[in-house]
């Protein structure tokens, strides 16, 4: 669940700045955070895409968070705040 929060939050922040998000960018951002995501964990983008939370573009288009993904991110954040 924390992985999903981190991935969706990075994608959301980058999208708001007009930046494309790649797996490499997610990996480097994770190294700056409290936990490091392995390439396998970042590949979970496929799961997020299949659920409709993100859309992966080809080439330089990068990954974008959907409106449903933003709602899911807020849901996860509220749920994790209850358990902290």
Secondary structure, DSSP 8 states (H G I E B T S, - for coil): -HHHHHHHHHHHHHHHTT----HHHHHHHHHTSSS---HHHHTTHHHHHHTTSEEE-SGGG-EEE-HHHHHHHHHHHHHHHHH-
